[in-house]
Amino acid sequence: MERSWSEAALAALDAYPWSDPVAKAKAREEAELVSFGERVEVGDLPLAVRRWLRERSKGPLSGWIWRGESWKELTEGFEKVILEQALSAHGGFATKAARALKTTPRVVSYKARKYGLAVRTREPRPDAP
């Protein structure tokens, strides 16, 4: 019986640098044999593939695993995190965050409103009551 595969397991199997197609086919069969569930998951892949994935994941995206989100969901999540960090680092000011991100205050304000983030537009004057 051939099992279904999770997208993450298929992506890992395809990304691994196989020496030949036969080795990939054997790894696929092995993963299907050891899988207990209805689907083959990354944890069912051969040890060499899982070690390779672990070593490969020690980069800037360490700890991040694609879980089937759409491109739009991924980019919006990334934008929100970066925008939160930039605003936090610059006291919530859109102009300063925009300068740091090399974009315009209008873009920062628009994205902040889109993601429900608070933005300060100008510093209070020292002589203002």
C-alpha positions as CSV (number, residue, x, y, z in Angstrom):
1,M,0.0,0.0,0.0
2,E,1.4,3.3,-1.0
3,R,1.0,6.1,1.6
4,S,0.3,9.7,1.0
5,W,3.2,12.1,1.7
6,S,3.3,15.4,3.5
7,E,4.5,18.3,1.4
8,A,7.4,18.9,3.8
9,A,8.6,15.3,3.5
10,L,8.4,15.4,-0.3
11,A,10.2,18.8,-0.4
12,A,13.0,17.3,1.8
13,L,13.3,14.2,-0.3
14,D,13.5,16.3,-3.5
15,A,16.0,18.8,-2.0
16,Y,18.5,16.2,-0.7
17,P,21.5,15.8,-2.9
18,W,21.1,12.2,-4.1
19,S,24.1,10.4,-5.6
20,D,21.7,8.6,-8.0
21,P,18.0,8.1,-8.6
22,V,18.0,4.5,-7.2
23,A,19.1,5.8,-3.8
24,K,16.2,8.2,-3.8
25,A,13.8,5.5,-4.7
26,K,15.1,3.2,-1.9
27,A,14.8,6.1,0.6
28,R,11.2,6.7,-0.5
29,E,10.4,3.0,0.0
30,E,12.1,2.9,3.4
31,A,10.2,6.0,4.6
32,E,6.9,4.4,3.5
33,L,7.8,1.1,5.4
34,V,8.7,2.8,8.7
35,S,5.8,5.3,8.7
36,F,3.1,4.4,11.2
37,G,0.5,7.0,10.2
38,E,-1.5,7.5,7.1
39,R,1.1,10.0,5.7
40,V,4.8,9.9,5.5
41,E,6.3,12.8,7.5
42,V,9.8,14.2,7.7
43,G,10.5,12.1,10.8
44,D,10.0,9.0,8.7
45,L,12.8,9.9,6.3
46,P,16.1,8.0,6.5
47,L,18.6,9.3,9.1
48,A,21.0,10.7,6.5
49,V,18.3,12.9,5.1
50,R,17.1,14.1,8.5
51,R,20.7,14.9,9.5
52,W,21.3,16.8,6.3
53,L,18.1,18.8,7.0
54,R,19.2,19.6,10.5
55,E,22.6,20.8,9.3
56,R,21.1,22.8,6.6
57,S,18.6,24.5,8.9
58,K,21.4,26.1,11.0
59,G,21.3,29.2,8.8
60,P,19.3,32.4,9.1
61,L,16.0,30.6,9.1
62,S,17.0,28.1,11.8
63,G,14.0,26.6,13.5
64,W,11.7,27.6,10.7
65,I,9.7,24.9,9.0
66,W,7.4,25.4,6.1
67,R,4.0,24.1,7.1
68,G,2.1,24.5,3.9
69,E,1.4,28.3,4.1
70,S,0.8,30.1,0.9
71,W,3.3,32.6,-0.5
72,K,1.1,35.5,0.5
73,E,0.8,34.2,4.1
74,L,4.6,33.7,4.3
75,T,5.4,37.2,3.0
76,E,2.8,38.9,5.1
77,G,4.1,37.1,8.2
78,F,7.7,38.1,7.3
79,E,6.6,41.7,6.7
80,K,4.8,42.0,10.0
81,V,7.7,40.7,12.0
82,I,10.3,43.0,10.3
83,L,7.9,46.0,10.6
84,E,7.3,45.3,14.3
85,Q,11.1,45.1,14.9
86,A,11.8,48.3,12.9
87,L,9.1,50.3,14.7
88,S,10.2,49.0,18.1
89,A,13.8,49.9,17.4
90,H,12.8,53.5,16.4
91,G,10.3,54.3,19.1
92,G,7.3,53.6,16.9
93,F,8.1,56.4,14.5
94,A,7.1,55.6,10.9
95,T,9.7,58.1,9.4
96,K,12.6,56.6,11.3
97,A,11.6,53.0,10.7
98,A,11.1,53.9,7.0
99,R,14.6,55.4,6.8
100,A,16.1,52.2,8.4
101,L,14.1,50.0,6.0
102,K,15.0,52.2,3.0
103,T,11.4,52.8,2.1
104,T,8.9,55.7,2.5
105,P,7.0,56.6,5.7
106,R,3.8,56.2,3.6
107,V,4.6,52.5,2.9
108,V,5.5,51.9,6.6
109,S,2.2,53.5,7.7
110,Y,0.2,51.6,5.2
111,K,1.7,48.2,6.2
112,A,1.4,49.0,9.9
113,R,-2.3,49.8,9.5
114,K,-2.7,46.6,7.5
115,Y,-1.2,44.5,10.3
116,G,-2.8,46.5,13.2
117,L,0.5,47.9,14.5
118,A,0.7,51.3,16.3
119,V,2.7,54.0,14.6
120,R,3.7,57.4,15.9
121,T,3.9,60.0,13.1
122,R,5.7,62.9,14.8
123,E,7.5,63.6,18.0
124,P,5.7,66.1,20.3
125,R,7.3,69.6,20.4
126,P,9.1,70.4,23.6
127,D,7.1,73.7,23.9
128,A,3.7,72.0,23.3
129,P,1.4,71.7,26.4
